Amino acid sequence: MTREEKINDILNALNIMYKIIGFEKNLLDIKILNNIDMDDSEFRSSDNSILFKESYFNSASLLELVSQAFHEARHFYQYVQINFKDKLKDNNLYIEDINLCNKWEYEFKNYIRPSSNIDTDYKFLDQNIEIDAMAFSYYLTQRLFKIEIYIPKYIEDRFMVRLKLIKSLYD
């Protein structure tokens, strides 16, 4: 599969996600960067893009890339909820609980980056923005592909609470 075909498939999966959550199409770009200092994938708010580290993009399966794209797209959603609260309220669009948005805003400003081991990465994974993004990507991966992704035990309770809320919103 070529790079362009992979990107196209990821964009098609994102278009399905947009329909499920009620967003418009083509909100995010996909970019591949040859930057060894970046995480495997990231959401970049400056240009509304999902970035993939080239080495990860080349080695990951399409399903892994799509699941990561869902995760990063959820960070875009969080960014919108934080930065456009008033516009969302004025247009009667769904907005998250204000206390949760405030936690998300704090965590975006004081983001704890991941380490190399998901099983010992407590501070990173315990962030509300990460639990929400993981629950969202889990929900979509399960709904669209009937595949469950790994959830570390130490966040499982908070994860399941968030997953239940996400399911109630989008099912």
C-alpha positions as CSV (number, residue, x, y, z in Angstrom):
1,M,0.0,0.0,0.0
2,T,1.4,3.4,-1.0
3,R,1.7,6.3,1.4
4,E,-1.0,8.1,-0.5
5,E,-3.4,5.1,-0.3
6,K,-2.8,4.9,3.5
7,I,-3.5,8.6,3.9
8,N,-6.6,8.3,1.8
9,D,-7.9,5.4,3.9
10,I,-7.2,7.3,7.1
11,L,-9.1,10.3,5.7
12,N,-12.0,8.1,4.7
13,A,-12.1,6.7,8.2
14,L,-12.1,10.2,9.6
15,N,-15.0,11.1,7.3
16,I,-17.0,8.2,8.8
17,M,-16.1,9.5,12.3
18,Y,-17.2,13.0,11.4
19,K,-20.6,11.6,10.4
20,I,-21.0,9.7,13.7
21,I,-20.1,12.7,15.9
22,G,-21.9,15.3,13.7
23,F,-18.9,17.3,12.5
24,E,-18.4,18.5,8.9
25,K,-16.0,16.6,6.6
26,N,-12.4,17.3,5.9
27,L,-11.6,19.1,9.2
28,L,-8.2,17.7,9.7
29,D,-5.1,17.2,7.5
30,I,-2.8,14.2,7.7
31,K,0.9,15.0,7.7
32,I,3.9,12.7,7.9
33,L,7.1,14.1,9.5
34,N,10.6,12.7,9.7
35,N,11.1,14.0,13.3
36,I,12.6,11.6,15.7
37,D,11.7,13.9,18.7
38,M,8.0,13.7,18.2
39,D,5.5,11.1,19.5
40,D,4.2,8.5,17.1
41,S,1.2,10.7,16.4
42,E,0.1,14.1,17.5
43,F,-2.6,16.7,17.0
44,R,-1.3,20.1,16.0
45,S,-3.8,22.9,16.6
46,S,-1.8,25.5,14.6
47,D,-3.0,24.0,11.3
48,N,-5.6,21.4,12.4
49,S,-3.5,18.5,11.4
50,I,-2.8,15.0,12.6
51,L,0.9,14.4,12.5
52,F,2.5,10.9,12.2
53,K,6.1,10.2,12.8
54,E,7.4,8.8,9.6
55,S,9.0,5.7,11.1
56,Y,5.7,4.9,12.9
57,F,3.6,5.6,9.8
58,N,5.7,3.2,7.8
59,S,5.7,0.4,10.3
60,A,2.2,0.5,11.8
61,S,-0.8,-1.3,10.3
62,L,-3.6,0.6,8.7
63,L,-5.8,-0.2,11.7
64,E,-3.3,1.1,14.1
65,L,-3.0,4.3,12.1
66,V,-6.8,4.8,11.9
67,S,-7.1,4.2,15.6
68,Q,-4.4,6.7,16.3
69,A,-6.1,9.2,13.9
70,F,-9.3,8.8,15.9
71,H,-7.4,9.4,19.1
72,E,-5.7,12.6,17.7
73,A,-9.0,13.7,16.2
74,R,-10.5,13.6,19.7
75,H,-7.8,15.9,20.8
76,F,-9.0,18.3,18.1
77,Y,-12.6,17.9,19.5
78,Q,-11.2,18.8,23.0
79,Y,-9.4,21.8,21.5
80,V,-12.7,23.0,19.9
81,Q,-14.6,22.5,23.2
82,I,-12.0,24.5,25.1
83,N,-11.5,27.3,22.7
84,F,-15.0,27.8,21.2
85,K,-17.2,27.3,24.2
86,D,-19.2,30.5,23.7
87,K,-19.8,29.9,20.0
88,L,-20.9,26.3,20.7
89,K,-23.3,27.4,23.3
90,D,-24.7,30.2,21.1
91,N,-25.4,27.7,18.3
92,N,-26.9,25.1,20.7
93,L,-24.2,22.6,19.8
94,Y,-23.2,20.0,22.3
95,I,-20.6,21.2,24.8
96,E,-18.8,19.2,27.4
97,D,-19.2,19.9,31.1
98,I,-17.5,23.2,31.9
99,N,-15.4,21.6,34.7
100,L,-14.2,18.9,32.4
101,C,-13.3,21.6,29.8
102,N,-11.4,23.4,32.4
103,K,-9.4,20.3,33.3
104,W,-8.7,19.7,29.6
105,E,-7.5,23.3,29.2
106,Y,-5.2,22.9,32.1
107,E,-3.8,19.6,30.8
108,F,-3.3,21.0,27.3
109,K,-1.2,23.9,28.8
110,N,0.6,21.5,31.2
111,Y,0.8,18.4,29.0
112,I,2.7,15.4,30.3
113,R,4.3,13.7,27.3
114,P,4.4,9.9,27.1
115,S,7.4,7.8,27.9
116,S,8.4,4.7,26.0
117,N,6.4,2.2,28.1
118,I,2.6,2.3,28.2
119,D,2.4,0.0,31.2
120,T,4.4,2.4,33.4
121,D,3.3,5.7,32.0
122,Y,0.9,6.6,34.8
123,K,1.2,10.4,34.7
124,F,0.7,10.5,31.0
125,L,-2.2,8.2,30.8
126,D,-3.9,9.5,33.9
127,Q,-4.6,12.9,32.2
128,N,-8.3,13.5,31.4
129,I,-7.5,14.4,27.8
130,E,-5.8,11.1,27.3
131,I,-8.5,9.0,29.0
132,D,-11.1,10.7,26.9
133,A,-9.2,10.3,23.6
134,M,-8.4,6.7,24.4
135,A,-12.1,6.0,25.3
136,F,-13.2,7.7,22.1
137,S,-10.8,5.8,19.8
138,Y,-11.7,2.5,21.6
139,Y,-15.4,3.2,21.0
140,L,-14.9,3.9,17.3
141,T,-12.4,1.0,16.7
142,Q,-14.9,-1.3,18.4
143,R,-17.9,0.1,16.6
144,L,-16.4,0.2,13.1
145,F,-14.0,-2.7,13.2
146,K,-15.2,-4.9,16.1
147,I,-11.8,-4.8,17.6
148,E,-10.9,-3.8,21.2
149,I,-7.7,-2.0,21.9
150,Y,-5.6,-2.5,25.0
151,I,-6.4,-0.4,28.1
152,P,-3.9,-0.4,31.0
153,K,-5.5,-1.7,34.3
154,Y,-4.6,1.4,36.4
155,I,-6.9,3.7,34.4
156,E,-9.5,1.1,33.6
157,D,-12.2,2.4,36.0
158,R,-11.9,6.1,34.8
159,F,-11.7,4.8,31.2
160,M,-14.9,2.7,31.5
161,V,-16.8,5.7,33.0
162,R,-15.8,7.9,30.1
163,L,-16.5,5.1,27.5
164,K,-20.0,4.7,28.9
165,L,-20.7,8.4,28.4
166,I,-19.2,8.4,24.9
167,K,-21.4,5.4,23.9
168,S,-24.5,7.2,25.3
169,L,-23.7,10.2,23.1
170,Y,-23.0,8.5,19.8
171,D,-24.9,5.2,19.8
